Amino acid sequence: MKKEHTFGQKERLKSKKAFDSLFSEGKVLKVYPLQLRYLPTNFNDGSQIKVAVVAPKRKFKKAFQRNRIKRLLREAYRANKSLVFNNIEGNFALLFLYIGHDMPSFSEAEAAMKELLQNFIKLDLHEKSS
């Protein structure tokens, strides 16, 4: 199995400090039903990107629903992360937040994830060139 098609422990964002800074200082991109919060940062372990996925308890009361959404989003990211790794420079903390009201299908989640990642790449390239 190729390394670029995995989503290992080193790529997962777990730090409470990083979560707090993402919500306070992070920039936001939206492609319904997803929201991406991102922040340029440096990691001690040499990772280029760390990712977290969130499904709100306020909208989805049952844990199995939140877990299903997070599984779908992680898989959609894993399948399309080569877009990001091949096209950006720098280190980023990324947080994918599900903002929809209904349970998504995998195709919906993947389409939104692709569009969100492409918008992120365009924005990153635009900021670098400015």
C-alpha positions as CSV (number, residue, x, y, z in Angstrom):
1,M,0.0,0.0,0.0
2,K,1.3,3.4,-0.9
3,K,2.0,5.9,1.9
4,E,0.1,8.7,0.3
5,H,-3.2,6.8,0.6
6,T,-3.0,6.3,4.3
7,F,-4.2,8.4,7.2
8,G,-1.8,7.5,10.0
9,Q,-1.4,8.7,13.6
10,K,1.2,11.4,12.7
11,E,-1.3,13.1,10.4
12,R,-4.0,13.4,13.1
13,L,-4.5,16.7,14.9
14,K,-4.9,16.0,18.6
15,S,-3.5,18.9,20.5
16,K,-6.0,21.0,22.5
17,K,-3.8,24.0,22.0
18,A,-4.0,23.6,18.2
19,F,-7.8,23.2,18.4
20,D,-8.1,26.4,20.4
21,S,-5.9,28.3,18.0
22,L,-7.8,27.0,15.0
23,F,-11.1,28.3,16.4
24,S,-9.6,31.6,17.6
25,E,-7.1,32.5,14.8
26,G,-7.9,30.1,12.0
27,K,-9.2,31.1,8.6
28,V,-12.4,29.5,7.2
29,L,-13.5,28.1,3.9
30,K,-17.0,26.6,3.3
31,V,-18.4,24.2,0.8
32,Y,-21.8,23.0,2.0
33,P,-22.0,20.7,4.0
34,L,-18.4,21.1,5.1
35,Q,-16.4,23.9,6.7
36,L,-12.6,23.9,6.7
37,R,-10.7,25.8,9.4
38,Y,-7.0,26.1,8.6
39,L,-3.9,27.7,10.2
40,P,-0.3,27.7,9.1
41,T,1.8,26.2,11.9
42,N,4.9,24.1,12.6
43,F,4.9,20.6,14.1
44,N,7.6,19.1,16.2
45,D,7.4,15.7,14.5
46,G,8.1,17.0,11.0
47,S,4.5,16.5,9.7
48,Q,3.5,18.8,6.9
49,I,-0.3,18.6,7.6
50,K,-2.3,17.5,10.6
51,V,-6.1,16.9,10.2
52,A,-9.0,16.7,12.6
53,V,-12.7,15.9,11.8
54,V,-15.6,17.1,13.8
55,A,-19.4,16.3,13.8
56,P,-21.4,18.6,16.1
57,K,-23.2,17.0,19.0
58,R,-25.8,19.7,18.9
59,K,-27.1,18.6,15.5
60,F,-26.4,14.8,15.9
61,K,-27.4,13.6,19.3
62,K,-26.6,10.0,18.8
63,A,-22.9,9.0,18.9
64,F,-23.2,6.4,16.1
65,Q,-24.4,9.3,13.8
66,R,-21.4,11.5,14.7
67,N,-19.0,8.6,14.3
68,R,-20.4,7.7,10.9
69,I,-20.0,11.2,9.7
70,K,-16.4,11.4,11.0
71,R,-15.6,8.1,9.3
72,L,-17.0,9.3,6.0
73,L,-15.1,12.6,6.2
74,R,-11.8,10.9,7.1
75,E,-12.2,8.5,4.2
76,A,-13.0,11.3,1.8
77,Y,-9.9,13.2,3.0
78,R,-7.7,10.1,2.8
79,A,-8.8,9.4,-0.8
80,N,-8.1,13.0,-1.9
81,K,-5.2,14.1,0.3
82,S,-2.7,13.8,-2.6
83,L,-4.3,17.0,-4.0
84,V,-3.1,18.9,-1.0
85,F,0.3,17.2,-0.5
86,N,1.3,17.7,-4.2
87,N,0.2,21.3,-4.5
88,I,1.0,23.2,-1.3
89,E,4.1,24.4,0.5
90,G,4.3,25.0,4.2
91,N,2.7,23.3,7.3
92,F,-1.0,23.5,8.1
93,A,-3.4,22.4,10.8
94,L,-6.7,21.5,9.2
95,L,-10.1,21.0,10.8
96,F,-13.0,19.7,8.8
97,L,-16.3,20.5,10.4
98,Y,-19.6,19.0,9.2
99,I,-22.2,21.8,9.1
100,G,-25.0,19.9,7.3
101,H,-28.3,18.9,8.9
102,D,-28.8,15.5,7.4
103,M,-26.6,12.3,7.3
104,P,-24.4,12.6,4.2
105,S,-23.7,9.9,1.7
106,F,-20.1,9.1,0.8
107,S,-20.5,10.6,-2.6
108,E,-21.7,13.9,-1.2
109,A,-19.0,14.0,1.4
110,E,-16.3,13.2,-1.2
111,A,-17.5,15.8,-3.7
112,A,-17.6,18.5,-1.0
113,M,-14.2,17.4,0.2
114,K,-12.6,17.6,-3.3
115,E,-14.1,21.0,-3.9
116,L,-13.0,22.3,-0.5
117,L,-9.4,21.0,-0.9
118,Q,-9.2,22.5,-4.4
119,N,-10.4,25.9,-3.0
120,F,-7.8,25.6,-0.2
121,I,-5.0,25.0,-2.8
122,K,-6.1,27.9,-4.9
123,L,-6.3,30.2,-1.9
124,D,-2.8,29.0,-0.6
125,L,-1.3,29.5,-4.1
126,H,-2.9,33.0,-4.3
127,E,-1.6,34.0,-0.9
128,K,1.9,32.8,-1.7
129,S,2.0,34.8,-5.0
130,S,0.7,38.0,-3.4
